[in-house]
Amino acid sequence: MRKNHVLLAINLMAFVICSHSVLAQPIYQWNGNRWMSSSSSFTPFLEIMKSQTGALGPVLRLTNGAGMPGAQCAFEIATFDAGTNPANFRIVATDLGDYASRVEFQNKPRGVIGDPLQTRLTIADFGFVGIGTTNPASKLHVSEGNIAASTNDQLDGFVQMWGGNAVIWKYGSTSNGLRFGSANDLNAGGWSEKMRISDNGAVCIGTILNNPPDYKLFVELGIRTRKVKVDAVNPWPDYVFHSNYPLRPLSEVEQYVKQYGHLPEVPSAEEVNKEGIDLGNNQAALLKKIEELTLYVIEQNKKQEKQEILIQEQSKLLQAQQQKLEELENQVKGKH
């Protein structure tokens, strides 16, 4: 019964084609495998054929047959008056030569009825797919538009690069940030998060994924690098060398250290364990203590120089006194 229906449909198509033909047009016939023209010199534009390998069922085929680069063949669908207006969907295949081709999917833009169709998606000869461009430069090239992805599970809107086992996703709609992780399979199974960019722009890398609100970057287990540059703390401690800087007496520093167990203006071990260290402020505090120590050394050196001068003067005085004593002794000996 099904075979009879197929034959009936084929005969009906043949009747329609023949009834619309004119004397100058060839008549299509079914040769058991495909619709063919009655003229051996005519290449059919429309074929309904069986697969040559038998792997496929009946195939509807549109052909141009020009065999020249630039030749095109199109398939159109119209949902309104196709006699006065262009179709609203079209697939165009273009011969690029060397058995290569480009396929374009076109539709009608919203607007004026007579506007031409526009290419929305292109499959280039290397398998590159372009959306918004007819010359894609990668496997997927989106031009002048956005890419949106969404699901209903915890990987809400994910993009996966399976070659690198990477997953990028946005979980939830509010305050959950953009997340970067890895997965065990192409469906993002067994995913695990490695990095997060929160909605306020803070970045977290490691096991702790809730960055403190006062910081823009948190890295668990440390950072290894060849160079770190920190912007200057204002004011930088060079003010220690100003003539009006009130340098603490060493005796006062000694009392402070005995009482608190750390240098003045330097965080204690308890504070560091609780709050950590601000790298810039800590460097500034250490530099300040080095500069103060330099002033103490300079002051001590001045005192030492004064002591040396005093010792030299005392030595000269002793030498003069010794010389006078020797002269007096000689005078006393001369009288006897």
Buried (B, 14 or more C-beta within 10 A) or exposed (E): EEEEEEEEEBEEBBEEBEEEEEEEBBEBBBEEEBBBBEEEEEEBEBBBBEEEEEEEEEEEBBEBEEEEEEBEBBEBEBEEEEEEEBBBBBBBBBBBEEEEBBBBBBBBEEEEEEEEBEBBBBBBBEEBBBBBBEEBEEEEBBEEEEEEEEEEEEBBBBEBEEEEBBBBBBBEEEEBBBBBBBBEEEEBEEBEBBBBBBEEEBBBBEEEBEBEEEEEEBEEEEEEEEEEEEEEBEEEBEEBEEEEEEEEEEEEBEEBEEEEEBBBEBBEEEEEEEEEEEEEEBBBBEBBBEBBEEEBEEEEEEEEEEEEEEEEEEEEEEEEEEEEEEEEEEEEEEEE
